């Protein structure tokens, strides 16, 4: 019995030592607004807590703004860096998008008031928390809130105002293509 307690104590101390090396203290937004990508592929599908995810590469912010037109095919969000130690260490964070009042209603499906996804990022490296308007039912005006959480601590909060573009704006965009 004493041997079992000793082994358990050593295991706990080793885990405390590993945990104390990790210091997640801050995150910084390094880009926000409307972005393009060099490639987009479908990721995981809809879940109980999350809208379907896409995998993107080659992110380039084309407009730094918090005013986002609700246009099919448009991507927006934040790019951030976890400024903590040790650099390069993977950690699990939770990205949350809170949708405007009334939420997003999938046709013949679930009503989402938020989308929550837990995933791994590397400390000190840029990461993306974005949203793309892929479907007409996603084009909902109002306040969209992007948050990033580590355990029970909110590291980032960024608010976007999504609005319905004027009909004239849509006509101008079609005419210029």
C-alpha positions as CSV (number, residue, x, y, z in Angstrom):
1,X,0.0,0.0,0.0
2,X,2.8,2.4,0.9
3,X,4.4,1.6,-2.5
4,X,1.2,2.5,-4.3
5,X,0.9,5.8,-2.5
6,X,4.5,6.6,-3.3
7,X,4.0,5.9,-7.0
8,X,0.8,8.0,-7.0
9,X,2.6,10.9,-5.2
10,X,5.5,10.8,-7.7
11,X,3.1,10.8,-10.6
12,X,1.2,13.8,-9.2
13,X,4.4,15.8,-8.6
14,X,5.6,15.0,-12.1
15,X,2.4,16.3,-13.6
16,X,2.5,19.4,-11.5
17,X,6.0,20.1,-12.7
18,X,4.9,19.7,-16.3
19,X,1.9,21.9,-15.8
20,X,3.9,24.7,-14.1
21,X,6.1,25.0,-17.2
22,X,3.1,26.1,-19.1
23,X,2.1,29.8,-18.6
24,X,-0.7,31.0,-20.7
25,X,-1.1,34.6,-19.8
26,X,-2.1,36.6,-22.9
27,X,-3.1,36.5,-26.5
28,X,-2.9,39.2,-29.1
29,X,-5.0,40.0,-32.1
30,X,-2.6,40.5,-35.0
31,X,-5.2,40.7,-37.8
32,X,-9.0,41.1,-38.0
33,X,-11.7,41.8,-40.6
34,X,-12.2,40.4,-44.0
35,X,-9.8,37.8,-45.4
36,X,-9.1,35.8,-48.4
37,X,-7.5,32.3,-48.6
38,X,-5.4,30.6,-51.1
39,X,-7.3,27.3,-50.6
40,X,-10.3,26.1,-48.6
41,X,-11.3,22.5,-48.0
42,X,-14.3,21.1,-46.1
43,X,-13.4,20.0,-42.7
44,X,-15.6,18.4,-40.1
45,X,-19.4,18.6,-40.3
46,X,-22.1,20.0,-38.1
47,X,-22.1,18.9,-34.5
48,X,-24.4,19.6,-31.5
49,X,-22.2,22.6,-30.5
50,X,-20.5,23.7,-33.7
51,X,-21.3,24.7,-37.3
52,X,-19.3,22.8,-40.0
53,X,-15.6,23.8,-40.2
54,X,-13.4,24.4,-43.2
55,X,-9.7,24.1,-43.4
56,X,-8.0,27.1,-44.9
57,X,-4.5,28.0,-46.1
58,X,-2.8,31.2,-47.2
59,X,-4.9,33.6,-45.1
60,X,-4.5,37.2,-46.2
61,X,-6.5,40.1,-44.6
62,X,-7.8,42.3,-47.4
63,X,-9.7,44.8,-45.1
64,X,-9.1,45.6,-41.5
65,X,-12.7,46.4,-40.3
66,X,-15.3,45.4,-37.8
67,X,-18.1,46.2,-40.2
68,X,-18.8,43.1,-42.3
69,X,-21.2,42.9,-45.2
70,X,-23.3,39.8,-45.2
71,X,-22.2,38.4,-48.6
72,X,-22.1,34.9,-49.8
73,X,-18.5,33.7,-50.0
74,X,-17.1,36.3,-47.7
75,X,-14.7,35.3,-44.9
76,X,-14.1,37.3,-41.7
77,X,-12.6,36.9,-38.3
78,X,-9.4,37.3,-36.3
79,X,-5.8,36.1,-36.5
80,X,-4.1,35.9,-33.1
81,X,-1.0,34.8,-31.3
82,X,-0.8,33.2,-27.8
83,X,1.9,35.2,-26.1
84,X,3.0,32.8,-23.4
85,X,5.7,30.2,-22.7
86,X,7.1,27.9,-23.8
87,X,7.1,29.0,-27.4
88,X,6.0,26.2,-29.9
89,X,4.2,24.2,-27.2
90,X,0.7,22.9,-28.3
91,X,-2.2,23.9,-26.2
92,X,-6.0,23.3,-26.5
93,X,-8.1,26.4,-26.8
94,X,-11.8,26.9,-27.4
95,X,-13.0,29.2,-30.2
96,X,-16.5,30.6,-29.8
97,X,-18.6,32.6,-32.2
98,X,-21.7,34.0,-30.7
99,X,-24.4,34.7,-33.3
100,X,-26.8,37.7,-33.3
101,X,-30.0,37.5,-31.3
102,X,-32.2,34.7,-32.8
103,X,-29.2,32.7,-33.9
104,X,-28.6,30.8,-37.1
105,X,-31.3,28.4,-38.2
106,X,-30.2,25.6,-40.5
107,X,-32.9,24.6,-42.9
108,X,-34.7,21.6,-41.6
109,X,-32.1,21.5,-38.8
110,X,-30.7,22.9,-35.6
111,X,-30.9,26.4,-34.3
112,X,-27.4,27.7,-33.3
113,X,-27.0,30.6,-30.9
114,X,-23.2,30.0,-30.9
115,X,-20.6,27.8,-32.4
116,X,-18.0,26.3,-30.1
117,X,-14.9,24.3,-31.2
118,X,-12.0,23.1,-29.1
119,X,-8.7,22.6,-31.0
120,X,-5.0,22.8,-30.7
121,X,-2.8,25.8,-31.4
122,X,0.9,26.4,-30.9
123,X,2.1,29.1,-28.5
124,X,3.8,31.9,-30.3
125,X,2.5,31.0,-33.8
126,X,-0.3,32.8,-35.7
127,X,-3.7,31.0,-35.6
128,X,-7.1,31.9,-37.2
129,X,-10.5,32.1,-35.7
130,X,-12.8,32.9,-38.7
131,X,-16.2,32.4,-40.2
132,X,-17.2,32.1,-43.9
133,X,-20.6,32.9,-45.3
134,X,-21.1,29.7,-47.3
135,X,-24.9,29.4,-47.2
136,X,-27.7,31.9,-47.6
137,X,-29.2,31.0,-44.2
138,X,-25.9,32.3,-42.5
139,X,-26.3,35.8,-43.8
140,X,-27.7,37.2,-40.6
141,X,-27.1,40.9,-39.7
142,X,-26.3,41.9,-36.2
143,X,-23.6,41.6,-33.6
144,X,-21.2,38.6,-34.0
145,X,-18.8,38.0,-31.1
146,X,-15.6,36.0,-31.5
147,X,-14.0,34.7,-28.3
148,X,-10.9,32.6,-27.6
149,X,-10.8,30.7,-24.3
150,X,-8.0,28.7,-22.5
151,X,-9.6,26.6,-19.9
152,X,-11.9,29.0,-18.0
153,X,-10.1,32.2,-19.0
154,X,-11.2,34.3,-21.9
155,X,-8.1,35.5,-23.8
156,X,-9.7,37.4,-26.6
157,X,-13.1,39.0,-27.4
158,X,-13.7,40.8,-30.7
159,X,-17.1,42.1,-31.9
160,X,-18.1,42.5,-35.5
161,X,-21.2,44.3,-36.9
162,X,-22.6,42.2,-39.8
163,X,-24.9,44.2,-42.0
164,X,-27.0,43.6,-45.1
165,X,-25.3,45.4,-48.1
166,X,-27.3,47.9,-50.1
167,X,-28.8,46.5,-53.3
168,X,-26.8,49.2,-55.2
169,X,-23.6,47.8,-53.6
170,X,-24.4,44.3,-54.8
171,X,-25.2,45.7,-58.3
172,X,-21.8,47.5,-58.4
173,X,-20.0,44.3,-57.4
174,X,-21.7,42.3,-60.2
175,X,-21.0,45.1,-62.7
176,X,-17.3,45.2,-61.9
177,X,-16.8,41.4,-62.4
